[in-house]
Amino acid sequence: RKNKWFVFSWAYFLVSIFFLLRFDYKVDRTIVADRYMYLPSLGFCIFIGYLIYETIKKTAHSKIVGKVVLIAVLVAFSFFGRQTYSQVLVWKDSVSLWSRVIDNYSDEYLAFANRGEAYISLNRYDLAFLDYNKALEIKPDYGKALNNRGMLYKLSGKLGLAFNDFNKAIKSDPKNASVYNNRGLIYLYAKKNDLALKDFNMSIRLDAEIASAYTNRGLVYDMAGNYDLAILEYNKSISVNPNFAQGYNNRAILYKSRGKYNLALKDFNKAIEIDKSSADFYYNRGNLFKEIEKYDLALADYEQALIINPRHASAIHNRTLINNIKEGYNE
C-alpha cells in the first residue's frame, strides 16, 4: 500500500506498451520508434508528479528547503520544455526526422530509404536517388529501395538500369506486387506485350488493390485491339480507386478513339479535377477539342499543358497547328 503509486506507474507503463510490442524483428523494426513511448511514459510522469508532491509536502515546514525544491522543479520543467521544443523541430517533416536518425545512426539503411521516399514526395529526385544509393550500399538486397530507385531510373529514361533494379527487387522480395507492375511497364515500353501482361497479372494476383496494374493491363489489351477488355480493366482500376486519375484519362483516350466524345470529355474532366498538375491530361483533352473542332478550347488546354510543362513537344506542335488553322479562318 505504501508503494501503490510506484506499482501503479509501472503497471500502467507495462500494460500500455505491451500492445505496441513487435515480436518479429524481420517483419517490423519500428519498436525503436520513440512515438511508442508517448502514452506509456504517462506512467512515469504520474510517478514523478507524485514524488514532487510528497517532497513539497514533507518540506513545507522549511521555507528555504521548499524554495530550493520549487526552483529545482522549475529548472527541470524549463530543461525538459526546451528538449521537447527541440524534438518538435525534429518531427517538423519526414526529411527532418530521417535526417536526425541518419545523424545518429549513419549505417541505418531504412533511414536513408525512408528519407528517399520523403524527397520523392517533394519532387527532389536527385536527393532521393542519392539516398537510395546509400541505402543499397549498406544493404544491397533491400527490395523496397531497389524498386524505388528503379522507378527513378524509369522516370529519367534509363530503362535498362530500371529493369535491372526491378529484377533484383523481385529476387529479393518475390511477393512485392508493385515491382511486377513496374517491370511490366518496362516490358510494355519494349513492346514485349506478352511479358508485360504476365507481370501485370502477377501484380494483380499478389495485390488486387493496385489500381495502376489494371490500367496497365488495359493498355496491353488496348494496344492489341481488344477494346472491350481494355474498358473493363479501366473500369476496374476506377472501381478499386475512384480517385485514380490515370484510369479516367486512359478510358477517355479509348472512348475518344471510338468516337464516344461525350464520355471521353466527361472522363478527361474527371482526371483533371483529380490531378490538375498533369500536363498530359490537359494535352489529351485538348486533342479531343481539336478533333471536334472546338479550337479555342483546344488552344486553352494546350496553353495550360505548356504552363505545367513548357517542354511538352506535342503540345507545342498542336498549339502551332491550331494557331495556323485559326489564322486560315481569319484570312
Summary of the structure (lengths in Angstrom):
residues: 331
radius of gyration: 29.1
end to end distance: 100.4
largest distance: 103.0
contacts: 992
relative contact order: 0.04
helix: 78%
strand: 0%
